[in-house]
Structures are given as C-alpha cells and as structure tokens.
Amino acid sequence: MGRMVSPGSVDWPELFGRFEHTCFRLETRQRYEEPGEAGALRSFLAGQEPAMYPGQEAWLAVVRAGVAAGKVMQRVHAVSEPLTDYLRFEIGWSYPLNAGAGEDIRISRAAAALPADDYWLFDSRALARLQYDDDGALTGVELTADPAAVVQAGYWRDVALHLAVPLRNWRAAAPRPGPVRPAGQARPGG
C-alpha cells in the first residue's frame, strides 16, 4: 500500500519532470469532471471550436518537453460505446492536441478486459493510482513504489497497449456521430 494524498497536494510537475524514460496513463472512466476544461467541453458540445484552457496548455508543454528530451509518453483510454459526450470531446478535440504534441494516445474498446483503475506509471518504478467519485472528480491519489504494485500496473499497461489502436486509426474507423441533441429530443424524421 502506498501513501494516499489529496489531489491538490500532488506535485504533478515534479512527477512529470522526474521520470527518465517512459510514463503511461491508463484511463478507464467514461467521464471525468475537470473544472478547468468545463468551458472547452461546453464549446465543443455546442459545435464551436473550444478555446485552449490553462490546464491543456500546461499539459501540452509537459508533453513537448518530455518528447523533446527523448521520453515516451503513452496513454490508453478504454471506452464503451456509444461514447459519452465527454469522450467525444476528448477524442475529437483534446486528444488530437496531445498527439500533435507527441503523446502516443490509443483507444481500446476492450474495457471489460482491463482493470477499472486509472493510474500513471512512471519508468516502471513509480505508480500514481487515481481515485474518482461517481461524477468523475479526482478525490485521491495513491503514490507507491511497491514492486508488486508497479509490476501489476506494468502488466496491465502491456495488456492495454495490446488491446488498443492508435488514436488516428480509431478516429478513421469510428462512425461519425450526429449533432448533440438534448435528452428527450427526437431525431428528425423519427
């Protein structure tokens, strides 16, 4: 068992600045509640180009710096279909920006084959397990370097990468959803 801390007390810049070779993110939730991206999400769902928000700008800087230093930054998001509005936003707007900065992003439709735990794995030596409430808000982070926990996370990283396809391939093969309609609004002609 690692050290449980509140999300606000994690020194994320230090974690991302300290890893030497690889970092991997497994995302399993179909929705995240990140207050900083609420405006961009609303714009996207309204069919408008979202404005870049500070958290996204900061993340893109982290990715660019890591990739420029020769580090590998990977992410797999295990999705269920139909996609939630939030996933449409991530896959349709946010992830392409991340990929453009150099992050290797992959999508897996095999959510049932993967653990339900979100985490960051750094250099196969350190693990940050992320805990969320039912609304998708980050409530806690468990930081650990326990060898058994790290090896288990490495195993699931390998499985997730095997079951996923690169973002560009997934987007090319995915059906294009129609416009967003408020709940209960019928489709035209039916």
Contact map, one row per residue, 1 for C-alpha under 8 A:
1110000000000000000000000000000000000000000000000000000000000000000000000000000000000000000000000000000000000000000000000000000000000000000000010100000000000000000000000000000000000000000000
1111000000000000000000000000000000000000000000000000000000000000000000000000000000000000000000000000000000000000000000000000000000000000000001111100000000000000000000000000000000000000000000
1111100000000000000000000000000000000000000000000000000000000000000000000000000000000000000000000000000000000000000000000000000000000000000001110000000000000000000000000000000000000000000000
0111110000000000000000000000000000000000000000000000000000000000000000000000000000000000000000000000000000000000000000000000000000000000000111100000000000000000000000000000000000000000000000
0011111011000000000000000000000000000000000000000000000000000000000000000000000000000000000000000000000000000000000000000000000000000000000111100000000000000000000000000000000000000000000000
0001111111000000000000000000000000000000000000000000000000000000000000000000000000000000000000000000000000000000000000000000000000000000001110000000000000000000000000000000000000000000000000
0000111111000000000000000000000000000000000000000000000000000000000000000000000000000000000000000000000000000000000000000000000000000000011110000000000000000000000000000000000000000000000000
0000011111000000000000000000000000000000000000000000000000000000000000000000000000000000000000000000000000000000000000000000000000000000000000000000000000000000000000000000000000000000000000
0000111111100000000000000000000000000000000000000000000000000000000000000000000000000000000000000000000000000000000000000000000000000000000000000000000000000000000000000000000000000000000000
0000111111110000000000000000000000000000000000000000000000000000000000000000000000000000000000000000000000000000000000000000000000000000000010000000000000000000000000000000000000000000000000
0000000011111110000000000000000000000000000000000000000000000000000000000000000000000000000000000000000000000000000000000000000000000000000000000000000000000000000000000000000000000000000000
0000000001111111000000000000000000000000000000000000000000000000000000000000000000000000000000000000000000000000000000000000000000000000000000000000000000000000000000000000000000000000000000
0000000000111111100000000000000000000000000000000000000000000000000000000000000000000000000000000000000000000000000000000000000000000000000000000000000000000000000000000000000000000000000000
0000000000111111110000000000000000000000000000000000000000000000000000000000000000000000000000000000000000000000000000000000000000000000000000000000000000000000000000000000000000000000000000
0000000000111111111000000000000000000000000000000000000000000000000000000000000000000000000000000000000000000000000000000000000000000000000000000000000000000000000000000000000000000000000000
0000000000011111111000000000000000000000000000000000000000000100000000000000000000000000000000000000000000000000000000000000000000000000000000000000000000000000000000000000000000000000000000
0000000000001111111000000000000000000000000000000000000000000000010000000000000000000000000000000000000000000000000000000000000000000000000000000000000000000000000000000000000000000000000000
0000000000000111111100000000000000000000000000000000000000000000000000000000000000000000000000000000000000000000000000000000000000000000000000000000000000000000000000000000000000000000000000
0000000000000011111111100000000000000000000000000000000000000000000000000000000000000000000000000000000000000000000000000110000000000000000000000000000000000000000000000000000000000000000000
0000000000000000011111000000000000000000000000000000000000000000000000100000000000000000000000000000000000000000000000000010000000000000000000000000000000000000000000000000000000000000000000
0000000000000000001111100000000000000000000000000000000000000000000001110000000000000000000000000000000000000000000000000010000000000000000000000000000000000000000000000000000000000000000000
0000000000000000001111110000000000000000000000000000000000000000000000111100000000000000000000000000000000000000000000000111000000000000000000000000000000000000000000000000000000000000000000
0000000000000000001011111000000000000000000000000000000000000000000000011100000000000000000000000000000000000000000000011111000000000000000000000000000000000000000000000000000000000000000000
0000000000000000000001111100000000000000000000000000000000000000000000001110000000000000000000000000000000000000000000011100000000000000000000000000000000001000000000000000000000000000000000
0000000000000000000000111110000000000000000000000000000000000000000000000111000000000000000000000000000000000000000001111000000000000000000000000000000000000000000000000000000000000000000000
0000000000000000000000011111000000000000000000000000000000000000000000000011110000000000000000000000000000000000000011110000000000000000000000000000000000001001000000000000000000000000000000
0000000000000000000000001111100000000000000000000000000000000000000000000011110000000000000000000000000000000000000011100000000000000000000000000000000000000000000000000000000000000000000000
0000000000000000000000000111110000000000000000000000000000000000000000000000111000000000000000000000000000000010001111000000000000000000000000000000000000000000000000000000000000000000000000
0000000000000000000000000011111100000000000000000000000000000000000000000000011000000000000000000000000000000000000101000000000000000001000000000000000000000000000000000000000000000000000000
0000000000000000000000000001111100000000000000000000000000000000000000000000001100110110000000000000000000000000000000000000000000000000000000000000000000000000000000000000000000000000000000
0000000000000000000000000000111110000000000000000000000000000000000000000000000000010110000000000000000000000000000000000000000000000011000000000000000000000000000000000000000000000000000000
0000000000000000000000000000111111000000000000000000000000000000000000000000000000000100000000000000000000000000000000000000000000000011100000000000000000000000000000000000000000000000000000
0000000000000000000000000000001111100000000000000000000000000000000000000000000000000000000000000000000000000000000000000000000000000011110000000000000000000000000000000000000000000000000000
0000000000000000000000000000000111111100000000000000000000000000000000000000000000000000000000000000000000000000000000000000000000000001100000000000000000000000000000000000000000000000000000
0000000000000000000000000000000011111100000000000000000000000000000000000000000000000000000000000000000000000000000000000000000000000000000000000000000000000000000000000000000000000000000000
0000000000000000000000000000000001111110000000000000111000000000000000000000000000000000000000000000000000000000000000000000000000000000000000000000000000000000000000000000000000000000000000
0000000000000000000000000000000001111111100000000000101100000000000000000000000000000000000000000000000000000000000000000000000000000000000000000000000000000000000000000000000000000000000000
0000000000000000000000000000000001111111110000000000000000000000000000000000000000000000000000000000000000000000000000000000000000000000000000000000000000000000000000000000000000000000000000
0000000000000000000000000000000000011111111000000110000000000000000000000000000000000000000000000000000000000000000000000000000000000000000000000000000000000000000000000000000000000000000000
0000000000000000000000000000000000001111111100000111100000000000000000000000000000000000000000000000000000000000000000000000000000000000000000000000000000000000000000000000000000000000000000
0000000000000000000000000000000000001111111110000100000000000000000000000000000000000100100000000000000000000000000000000000000000000000000000000000000000000000000000000000000000000000000000
0000000000000000000000000000000000000111111111000100000000000000000000000000000000000000000000000000000000000000000000000000000000000000000000000000000000000000000000000000000000000000000000
0000000000000000000000000000000000000011111111111110000000000000000000000000000000000000000000000000000000000000000000000000000000000000000000000000000000000000000000000000000000000000000000
0000000000000000000000000000000000000001111111111100000000000000000000000000000000000000100010000000000000000000000000000000000000000000000000000000000000000000000000000000000000000000000000
0000000000000000000000000000000000000000111111110000000000000000000000000000000000001000100000000000000000000000000000000000000000000000000000000000000000000000000000000000000000010000000000
0000000000000000000000000000000000000000011111110000000000000000000000000000000000000000000000000000000000000000000000000000000000000000000000000000000000000000000000000000000000010000000000
0000000000000000000000000000000000000000001111111000000000000000000000000000000000000000000000000000000000000000000000000000000000000000000000000000000000000000000000000000000000100000000000
0000000000000000000000000000000000000000001111111100000000000000000000000000000000000000000000000000000000000000000000000000000000000000000000000000000000000000000000000000000000000000000000
0000000000000000000000000000000000000000001100111110000000000000000000000000000000000000000000000000000000000000000000000000000000000000000000000000000000000000000000000000000000000000000000
0000000000000000000000000000000000000011111100011111000000000000000000000000000000000000000000000000000000000000000000000000000000000000000000000000000000000000000000000000000000000000000000
0000000000000000000000000000000000000011001000001111100000000000000000000000000000000000000000000000000000000000000000000000000000000000000000000000000000000000000000000000000000000000000000
0000000000000000000000000000000000000001000000000111110110000000000000000000000000000000000000000000000000000000000000000000000000000000000000000000000000000000000000000000000000000000000000
0000000000000000000000000000000000011001000000000011111110000000000000000000000000000000000000000000000000000000000000000000000000000000000000000000000000000000000000000000000000000000000000
0000000000000000000000000000000000010000000000000001111111000000000000000000000000000000000000000000000000000000000000000000000000000000000000000000000000000000000000000000000000000000000000
0000000000000000000000000000000000011000000000000000111111100000000000000000000000000000000000000000000000000000000000000000000000000000000000000000000000000000000000000000000000000000000000
0000000000000000000000000000000000001000000000000001111111110000000000000000000000000000000001000000000000000000000000000000000000000000000000000000000000000000000000000000000000000000000000
0000000000000000000000000000000000000000000000000001111111111000000000000000000000000000000000000000000000000000000000000000000000000000000000000000000000000000000000000000000000000000000000
0000000000000000000000000000000000000000000000000000011111111100000000000000000000000000000000000000000000000000000000000000000000000000000000000000000000000000000000000000000000000000000000
0000000000000000000000000000000000000000000000000000001111111110000000000000000000000000000000000100000000000000000000000000000000000000000000000000000000000000000000000000000000000000000000
0000000000000000000000000000000000000000000000000000000111111111000000000000000000000000000000001100100000000000000000000000000000000000000000000000000000000000000000000000000000000000000000
0000000000000000000000000000000000000000000000000000000011111111100000000000000000000000000000000000000000000000000000000000000000000000000000000000000000000000000000000000000000000000000000
0000000000000001000000000000000000000000000000000000000001111111110000000000000000000000000000000000000000000000000000000000000000000000000000000000000000000000000000000000000000000000000000
0000000000000000000000000000000000000000000000000000000000111111111000001000000000000000000000000100111000000000000000000000000000000000000000000000000000000000000000000000000000000000000000
0000000000000000000000000000000000000000000000000000000000011111111100000000000000000000000000000000110000000000000000000000000000000000000000000000000000000000000000000000000000000000000000
0000000000000000000000000000000000000000000000000000000000001111111110000000000000000000000000000000000000000000000000000000000000000000000000000000000000000000000000000000000000000000000000
0000000000000000100000000000000000000000000000000000000000000111111111111000000000000000000000000000000000000000000000000000000000000000000000000000000000000000000000000000000000000000000000
0000000000000000000000000000000000000000000000000000000000000011111111111000000000000000000000000000011000000000000000000000000000000000000000000000000000000000000000000000000000000000000000
0000000000000000000000000000000000000000000000000000000000000001111111100000000000000000000000000000000000000000000000000000000000000000000000000000000000000000000000000000000000000000000000
0000000000000000000000000000000000000000000000000000000000000000111111100000000000000000000000000000000000000000000000000000000000000000000000000000000000000000000000000000000000000000000000
0000000000000000000010000000000000000000000000000000000000000000011111110000000000000000000000000000000000000000000000000000000000000000000000000000000000000000000000000000000000000000000000
0000000000000000000111000000000000000000000000000000000000000000011111111000000000000000000000000000000000000000000000000000000000000000000000000000000000000000000000000000000000000000000000
0000000000000000000011100000000000000000000000000000000000000000011001111100000000000000000000000000001100000000000000000000000000000000000000000000000000000000000000000000000000000000000000
0000000000000000000001110000000000000000000000000000000000000010011000111110000000000000000000000000011100000000000000000000000000000000000000000000000000000000000000000000000000000000000000
0000000000000000000001111000000000000000000000000000000000000000000000011111000000000000000000000000001111000000000000000000000000000000000000000000000000000000000000000000000000000000000000
0000000000000000000000011110000000000000000000000000000000000000000000001111100000000000000000000000001111000000000000000000000000000000000000000000000000000000000000000000000000000000000000
0000000000000000000000001110000000000000000000000000000000000000000000000111110000000000000000000000000011110000000000000000000000000000000000000000000000000001100100000000000000000000000000
0000000000000000000000000111000000000000000000000000000000000000000000000011111000000000000000000000000011110000000000000000000000000000000000000000000000000000000000000000000000000000000000
0000000000000000000000000111100000000000000000000000000000000000000000000001111100000000000000000000000000111110010000000000000000000000000000000000000000000001000100000000000000000000000000
0000000000000000000000000001110000000000000000000000000000000000000000000000111110100010000000000000000000111110000000000000000000000000000000000000000000000000000000000000000000000000000000
0000000000000000000000000000010000000000000000000000000000000000000000000000011111100000000000000000000000001110000000000000000000000000000000000000000000000000000000000000000000000000000000
0000000000000000000000000000000000000000000000000000000000000000000000000000001111110000000000000000000000001000000000000000000000000000000000000000000000000000000000000000000000000000000000
0000000000000000000000000000000000000000000000000000000000000000000000000000000111110000000000000000000000000000000000000000000000000000000000000000000000000000000000000000000000000000000000
0000000000000000000000000000010000000000000000000000000000000000000000000000001111111111000000000000000000000000000000000000000000000000000000000000000000000000000000000000000000000000000000
0000000000000000000000000000011000000000000000000000000000000000000000000000000011111111000000000000000000000000000000000000000000000000000000000000000000000000000000000000000000000000000000
0000000000000000000000000000000000000000000010000000000000000000000000000000000000111111100000000000000000000000000000000000000000000000000000000000000000000000000000000000000000000000000000
0000000000000000000000000000011100000000100000000000000000000000000000000000000000111111110000000000000000000000000000000000000000000000000000000000000000000000000000000000000000000000000000
0000000000000000000000000000011000000000000000000000000000000000000000000000001000111111111100000000000000000000000000000000000000000000000000000000000000000000000000000000000000000000000000
0000000000000000000000000000000000000000000000000000000000000000000000000000000000111111111110000000000000000000000000000000000000000000000000000000000000000000000000000000000000000000000000
0000000000000000000000000000000000000000100110000000000000000000000000000000000000001111111111000000000000000000000000000000000000000000000000000000000000000000000000000000000000000000000000
0000000000000000000000000000000000000000000000000000000000000000000000000000000000000111111111100000000000000000000000000000000000000000000000000000000000000000000000000000000000000000000000
0000000000000000000000000000000000000000000000000000000000000000000000000000000000000011111111110000000000000000000000000000000000000000000000000000000000000000000000100010000000000000000000
0000000000000000000000000000000000000000000000000000000000000000000000000000000000000011111111110000000000000000000000000000000000000000000000000000000000000000000000000000000000000000000000
0000000000000000000000000000000000000000000100000000000000000000000000000000000000000001111111111000000000000000000000000000000000000000000000000000000000000000000000000000000000000000000000
0000000000000000000000000000000000000000000000000000000100000000000000000000000000000000111111111100000000000000000000000000000000000000000000000000000000000000000000000000000000000000000000
0000000000000000000000000000000000000000000000000000000000000000000000000000000000000000011111111110000010000000000000000000000000000000000000000000000000000000000000100000000000000000000000
0000000000000000000000000000000000000000000000000000000000000000000000000000000000000000001111111111000000000000000000000000000000000000000000000000000000000000000000100000000000000000000000
0000000000000000000000000000000000000000000000000000000000010000000000000000000000000000000011111111100000000000000000000000000000000000000000000000000000000000000000000000000000000000000000
0000000000000000000000000000000000000000000000000000000000110010000000000000000000000000000001111111111010000000000000000000000000000000000000000000000000000000000000000000000000000000000000
0000000000000000000000000000000000000000000000000000000000000000000000000000000000000000000000111111111110000000000000000000000000000000000000000000000000000000000000000000000000000000000000
0000000000000000000000000000000000000000000000000000000000000000000000000000000000000000000000011111111000000000000000000000000000000000000000000000000000000000000000000000000000000000000000
0000000000000000000000000000000000000000000000000000000000010011000000000000000000000000000000001111111000000000000000000000000000000000000000000000000000000000000000000000000000000000000000
0000000000000000000000000000000000000000000000000000000000000011001000001000000000000000000000000111111100000000000000000000000000000000000000000000000000000000000000000000000000000000000000
0000000000000000000000000000000000000000000000000000000000000010001000011110000000000000000000000111111110000000000000000000000000000000000000000000000000000000000000000000000000000000000000
0000000000000000000000000000000000000000000000000000000000000000000000011110000000000000000000000010011111000000000000000000000000000000000000000000000000000000000001000000000000000000000000
0000000000000000000000000000000000000000000000000000000000000000000000000111100000000000000000100110001111100000000000000000000000000000000000000000000000000000000001100000000000000000000000
0000000000000000000000000000000000000000000000000000000000000000000000000111100000000000000000000000000111110000000000000000000000000000000000000000000000000000100111100100000000000000000000
0000000000000000000000000000000000000000000000000000000000000000000000000001111000000000000000000000000011111000000000000000000000000000000000000000000000000000000111100100000000000000000000
0000000000000000000000000000000000000000000000000000000000000000000000000001111000000000000000000000000001111110000000000000000000000000000000000000000000000001001110000000000000000000000000
0000000000000000000000000000000000000000000000000000000000000000000000000000011110000000000000000000000000111110000000000000000000000000000000000000000000000000001100000000000000000000000000
0000000000000000000000000000000000000000000000000000000000000000000000000000011100000000000000000000000000011111110000000000000000000000000000000000000000000000001100000000000000000000000000
0000000000000000000000000001000000000000000000000000000000000000000000000000011100000000000000000000000000011111111000000000000000000000000000000000000000000000000000000000000000000000000000
0000000000000000000000000000000000000000000000000000000000000000000000000000000000000000000000000000000000000111111000000000000000000000000000000000000000000000000000000000000000000000000000
0000000000000000000000000000000000000000000000000000000000000000000000000000000000000000000000000000000000000111111000000000000000000000000000000000000000000000000000000000000000000000000000
0000000000000000000000000000000000000000000000000000000000000000000000000000010000000000000000000000000000000111111100000000000000000000000000000000000000010011000000000000000000000000000000
0000000000000000000000000001000000000000000000000000000000000000000000000000000000000000000000000000000000000011111110000000000000000000000000000000000000010000000000000000000000000000000000
0000000000000000000000000001100000000000000000000000000000000000000000000000000000000000000000000000000000000000011111000000000000000000000000000000000000000000000000000000000000000000000000
0000000000000000000000000111000000000000000000000000000000000000000000000000000000000000000000000000000000000000001111100000000011100000000000000000000000000000000000000000000000000000000000
0000000000000000000000001111100000000000000000000000000000000000000000000000000000000000000000000000000000000000000111110000000011100000000000000000000000000000000000000000000000000000000000
0000000000000000000000001110000000000000000000000000000000000000000000000000000000000000000000000000000000000000000011111000001111000000000000000000000000000000000000000000000000000000000000
0000000000000000000000111100000000000000000000000000000000000000000000000000000000000000000000000000000000000000000001111100001111000000000000000000000000000000000000000000000000000000000000
0000000000000000000000111000000000000000000000000000000000000000000000000000000000000000000000000000000000000000000000111111111100000000000000000000010011000000000000000000000000000000000000
0000000000000000001001110000000000000000000000000000000000000000000000000000000000000000000000000000000000000000000000011111111000000000000000000000000000000000000000000000000000000000000000
0000000000000000001111100000000000000000000000000000000000000000000000000000000000000000000000000000000000000000000000001111110000000000000000000000000000000000000000000000000000000000000000
0000000000000000000001100000000000000000000000000000000000000000000000000000000000000000000000000000000000000000000000001111111000000000000000000000011001000000000000000000000000000000000000
0000000000000000000000000000000000000000000000000000000000000000000000000000000000000000000000000000000000000000000000001111111000000000000000001010010000000000000000000000000000000000000000
0000000000000000000000000000000000000000000000000000000000000000000000000000000000000000000000000000000000000000000000001111111100000000000000111100010000000000000000000000000000000000000000
0000000000000000000000000000000000000000000000000000000000000000000000000000000000000000000000000000000000000000000000111101111110000000000001111000110010000000000000000000000000000000000000
0000000000000000000000000000000000000000000000000000000000000000000000000000000000000000000000000000000000000000000000111000011111000000000011110000000000000000000000000000000000000000000000
0000000000000000000000000000000000000000000000000000000000000000000000000000000000000000000000000000000000000000000011110000001111100000000011100000000000000000000000000000000000000000000000
0000000000000000000000000000000000000000000000000000000000000000000000000000000000000000000000000000000000000000000011110000000111110000011111000000000000000000000000000000000000000000000000
0000000000000000000000000000000000000000000000000000000000000000000000000000000000000000000000000000000000000000000011000000000011111000011110000000000000000000000000000000000000000000000000
0000000000000000000000000000000000000000000000000000000000000000000000000000000000000000000000000000000000000000000000000000000001111111111100000000000000000000000000000000000000000000000000
0000000000000000000000000000000000000000000000000000000000000000000000000000000000000000000000000000000000000000000000000000000000111111111000000000000000000000000000000000000000000000000000
0000000000000000000000000000000000000000000000000000000000000000000000000000000000000000000000000000000000000000000000000000000000011111100000000000000000000000000000000000000000000000000000
0000000000000000000000000000001110000000000000000000000000000000000000000000000000000000000000000000000000000000000000000000000000011111100000000000000000000000000000000000000000000000000000
0000000000000000000000000000101111000000000000000000000000000000000000000000000000000000000000000000000000000000000000000000000000011111110000000000000000000000000000000000000000000000000000
0000000000000000000000000000000111000000000000000000000000000000000000000000000000000000000000000000000000000000000000000000000000011111111000000000000000000000000000000000000000000000000000
0000001000000000000000000000000010000000000000000000000000000000000000000000000000000000000000000000000000000000000000000000000001111001111100000000000000000000000000000000000000000000000000
0000011000000000000000000000000000000000000000000000000000000000000000000000000000000000000000000000000000000000000000000000000001111000111110000000000000000000000000000000000000000000000000
0001111000000000000000000000000000000000000000000000000000000000000000000000000000000000000000000000000000000000000000000000000001110000011111000000000000000000000000000000000000000000000000
0001111001000000000000000000000000000000000000000000000000000000000000000000000000000000000000000000000000000000000000000000000111100000001111100000000000000000000000000000000000000000000000
0111100000000000000000000000000000000000000000000000000000000000000000000000000000000000000000000000000000000000000000000000001111000000000111110000000000000000000000000000000000000000000000
0111100000000000000000000000000000000000000000000000000000000000000000000000000000000000000000000000000000000000000000000000011110000000000011111000000000000000000000000000000000000000000000
1110000000000000000000000000000000000000000000000000000000000000000000000000000000000000000000000000000000000000000000000000011100000000000001111100110000000000000000000000000000000000000000
0100000000000000000000000000000000000000000000000000000000000000000000000000000000000000000000000000000000000000000000000000111000000000000000111110110000000000000000000000000000000000000000
1100000000000000000000000000000000000000000000000000000000000000000000000000000000000000000000000000000000000000000000000000010000000000000000011111110000000000000000000000000000000000000000
0000000000000000000000000000000000000000000000000000000000000000000000000000000000000000000000000000000000000000000000000000100000000000000000001111111000000000000000000000000000000000000000
0000000000000000000000000000000000000000000000000000000000000000000000000000000000000000000000000000000000000000000000000000000000000000000000000111111100000000000000000000000000000000000000
0000000000000000000000000000000000000000000000000000000000000000000000000000000000000000000000000000000000000000000000000000001000000000000000011111111110000000000000000000000000000000000000
0000000000000000000000000000000000000000000000000000000000000000000000000000000000000000000000000000000000000000000000001001111000000000000000011111111111000000000000000000000000000000000000
0000000000000000000000000000000000000000000000000000000000000000000000000000000000000000000000000000000000000000000000000001000000000000000000000011111111100000000000000000000000000000000000
0000000000000000000000000000000000000000000000000000000000000000000000000000000000000000000000000000000000000000000000000000000000000000000000000001111111110000000000000000000000000000000000
0000000000000000000000000000000000000000000000000000000000000000000000000000000000000000000000000000000000000000000000001000001000000000000000000000111111111000000000000000000000000000000000
0000000000000000000000000000000000000000000000000000000000000000000000000000000000000000000000000000000000000000000000001001000000000000000000000000011111111100000000000000000000000000000000
0000000000000000000000000000000000000000000000000000000000000000000000000000000000000000000000000000000000000000000000000000000000000000000000000000001111111110000000000000000000000000000000
0000000000000000000000000000000000000000000000000000000000000000000000000000000000000000000000000000000000000000011000000000000000000000000000000000000111111111000000000000000000000000000000
0000000000000000000000010100000000000000000000000000000000000000000000000000000000000000000000000000000000000000000000000000000000000000000000000000000011111111100000000000000000000000000000
0000000000000000000000000000000000000000000000000000000000000000000000000000000000000000000000000000000000000000000000000000000000000000000000000000000001111111110000000000000000000000000000
0000000000000000000000000000000000000000000000000000000000000000000000000000000000000000000000000000000000000000010000000000000000000000000000000000000000111111111000000000000000000000000000
0000000000000000000000000100000000000000000000000000000000000000000000000001010000000000000000000000000000010000010000000000000000000000000000000000000000011111111100000000000000000000000000
0000000000000000000000000000000000000000000000000000000000000000000000000001000000000000000000000000000001000000000000000000000000000000000000000000000000001111111110000000000000000000000000
0000000000000000000000000000000000000000000000000000000000000000000000000000000000000000000000000000000000000000000000000000000000000000000000000000000000000111111100000000000000000000000000
0000000000000000000000000000000000000000000000000000000000000000000000000000000000000000000000000000000000011100000000000000000000000000000000000000000000000011111110000000000000000000000000
0000000000000000000000000000000000000000000000000000000000000000000000000001010000000000000000000000000001111100000000000000000000000000000000000000000000000001111111000000000000000000000000
0000000000000000000000000000000000000000000000000000000000000000000000000000000000000000000000000000000001110000000000000000000000000000000000000000000000000000101111101100000000000000000000
0000000000000000000000000000000000000000000000000000000000000000000000000000000000000000000000000000000111100000000000000000000000000000000000000000000000000000000111111100000000000000000000
0000000000000000000000000000000000000000000000000000000000000000000000000000000000000000001000110000000011100000000000000000000000000000000000000000000000000000000011111110000000000000000000
0000000000000000000000000000000000000000000000000000000000000000000000000000000000000000000000000000000000000000000000000000000000000000000000000000000000000000000001111111000000000000000000
0000000000000000000000000000000000000000000000000000000000000000000000000000000000000000000000000000000000000000000000000000000000000000000000000000000000000000000011111111100000000000000000
0000000000000000000000000000000000000000000000000000000000000000000000000000000000000000000000000000000001100000000000000000000000000000000000000000000000000000000011111111110000000000000000
0000000000000000000000000000000000000000000000000000000000000000000000000000000000000000001000000000000000000000000000000000000000000000000000000000000000000000000000111111110000000000000000
0000000000000000000000000000000000000000000000000000000000000000000000000000000000000000000000000000000000000000000000000000000000000000000000000000000000000000000000011111110000000000000000
0000000000000000000000000000000000000000000000000000000000000000000000000000000000000000000000000000000000000000000000000000000000000000000000000000000000000000000000001111111000000000000000
0000000000000000000000000000000000000000000000000000000000000000000000000000000000000000000000000000000000000000000000000000000000000000000000000000000000000000000000000111111100000000000000
0000000000000000000000000000000000000000000000000000000000000000000000000000000000000000000000000000000000000000000000000000000000000000000000000000000000000000000000000000111110000000000000
0000000000000000000000000000000000000000000000000000000000000000000000000000000000000000000000000000000000000000000000000000000000000000000000000000000000000000000000000000011111000000000000
0000000000000000000000000000000000000000000000000000000000000000000000000000000000000000000000000000000000000000000000000000000000000000000000000000000000000000000000000000001111100000000000
0000000000000000000000000000000000000000000000000000000000000000000000000000000000000000000000000000000000000000000000000000000000000000000000000000000000000000000000000000000111110000000000
0000000000000000000000000000000000000000000000100000000000000000000000000000000000000000000000000000000000000000000000000000000000000000000000000000000000000000000000000000000011111000000000
0000000000000000000000000000000000000000000011000000000000000000000000000000000000000000000000000000000000000000000000000000000000000000000000000000000000000000000000000000000001111100000000
0000000000000000000000000000000000000000000000000000000000000000000000000000000000000000000000000000000000000000000000000000000000000000000000000000000000000000000000000000000000111110100000
0000000000000000000000000000000000000000000000000000000000000000000000000000000000000000000000000000000000000000000000000000000000000000000000000000000000000000000000000000000000011111100000
0000000000000000000000000000000000000000000000000000000000000000000000000000000000000000000000000000000000000000000000000000000000000000000000000000000000000000000000000000000000001111100000
0000000000000000000000000000000000000000000000000000000000000000000000000000000000000000000000000000000000000000000000000000000000000000000000000000000000000000000000000000000000000111110000
0000000000000000000000000000000000000000000000000000000000000000000000000000000000000000000000000000000000000000000000000000000000000000000000000000000000000000000000000000000000001111111000
0000000000000000000000000000000000000000000000000000000000000000000000000000000000000000000000000000000000000000000000000000000000000000000000000000000000000000000000000000000000000001111101
0000000000000000000000000000000000000000000000000000000000000000000000000000000000000000000000000000000000000000000000000000000000000000000000000000000000000000000000000000000000000000111111
0000000000000000000000000000000000000000000000000000000000000000000000000000000000000000000000000000000000000000000000000000000000000000000000000000000000000000000000000000000000000000011111
0000000000000000000000000000000000000000000000000000000000000000000000000000000000000000000000000000000000000000000000000000000000000000000000000000000000000000000000000000000000000000001111
0000000000000000000000000000000000000000000000000000000000000000000000000000000000000000000000000000000000000000000000000000000000000000000000000000000000000000000000000000000000000000011111
